[in-house]
């Protein structure tokens, strides 16, 4: 199943929610984010590929956890405020979560050099389309691979109190 555009659409929708919450135009949001207006517009519709550093930049700016920007649970504002941005090396987070998952390198529909460079840490700013390949042949979603230990702890705490 190829859900690359789906992940980008979720991300775009979630950024749109944050922009709407502030009553900003796309132009105003682009200015605040210091990001190209046309690219931002395409991100909001899920038609623009973008790098991990863009995700981190947006997450930091809006003070939202990186994993949550790829989550359908984002629309629940009460849930959202429990997961602020955490300063972290998100490629290390991604690698650690990948390694502890049931995913296998051989199942990734990318050339083996690219996969190896991402897993071994030689490539630290891949695009979302590239990272999406890590999950497309599994039941894992991209947001799961971006959860920090703090995010996991908070999530587990929420489960135990409900």
N, C-alpha and C positions, 0 to 999 in steps of 0.2 A: 504494500500500500504506500503510495507516495503522498505524504501529507505536508510537504514543504510549504506550499502556499497557505495551507491551513494554519501552520505555526506562525507564519508571517502575518496572516490576517488577524490572528488572535493578538499578536503583539501590536499591530496597527490599531486595532479596535481599543486595546487597553490604553495606548498613548492618546487616542482620540478622547477617551473618557476623561483622562487627566487634563487635557486641553479644554474640553467643554466645562469641566468643573471650575476652571479659572475664567470662563467666559472669554477665552482668547480666540482670535482668528488664527488661521494657519500661519499667516505672515508674522503675527505677533509671537506665536509660539516659536517659529523658526528664529526670530531675532533673539528671544530669550535663551533658546537652546544653542544659539550660534551655529545653526545648521542650515543648509541650503533649503529654501522654501519648496522648490520643485521635488527634491528628494524626499523631504518630509511628507509632502502630499502623497507621493507614491508609497511611502512606508505606511501611511494611514490606510491606504486601500489594499495593502498586502502585495503590491506589485513590484516593490523595490527590494533587491537583495541588499544586505548591509552587514558590516563587520561587527564582531563582538564588542569592539571598543565603543561603537555607537550605542549598543544596548547598555553598556556600563555607564556611559555618559548620560543617557536619558534616565537610567535608574538612580544615579547619584543626584541628578538635577531634581527629580520629582520625589526623592527620598523613598523609593520603593525597592523592595528586594528584587534582584534580577530574575529569580525563578518565577516570581509572581507576574512579571510582564508577559510571560508565555502561558499563563494559566487562565482557564475559563472561570475560575473562582474570583478573579480580579474584580468583577462587577459588584461583589459584596463589599461595600465600603468598610463595614465593621471588621471584616476579615482582613481587608487590605491594610488598615492602620496598625495591625499587629506585626507587620513584616516590613520594617524600614530597611533602607539600603544598608548593606554591610560592606565595608571596604575589604576586599579580598582579591586574591589572584584567581579569577574565575576560570581560567583554563586549568589550573590545578584542581579546582573544585570539580570541573567537568571530568577531568581525567580520573580523579579518585572515585567519583560516582559511577563512571563507566566501568572501571576495574571491579567495583563491588557489585555491579549488576550482572545479569546472566547474559549480557550481550557479548558477542565474539567478534574479534577483528575481521575474521574471514566472512562474516555476514554483512559487512559494510560495503555498500555498492559504490566504492571509490577506488581509485588506484592505490595499490598497497603502499607506495611511497608517501602519499598524502596522509593516509591513515597512520602510518608509522611516525611521521613527523608530528602529527597532532598528539598521539599517545605518548611519545617520548619527550615531548616538550620543545621540539625545535620549531614549532609553528604555534604562535601565541595570539594571533588575531584573525582566525578564519572567519569566513562569512557564515551567516545563519543557514544558507542553503547547504554549505559543506557540512556543518555540524548536524543538520537534520538527517543527513545520510546515516548517521550513527544510530538513529532510532527507527528508520522507516521500515525495517523488516522485523520489528519487535513490537511488544505491547508497551514499551517504555515511551514516555513523551519527553520532549526536550526540557520542559520545566523541571522534571525530576533530576536531570543531570546538572542543573544549575543550583540546586539547593545546598546551602552551606550547612555546617553542623548546627549553627544557631537557628537557621530556618527549620531544620529537622526537629530540633529540641522544642521550639515554639509550637510547631505543628503537632508534635506528640503530646505536648501539654494541653493543647486545645482538645485533642481527642479524649484525653483522660478526664477533663472536667465536664465534657458533654456526654 
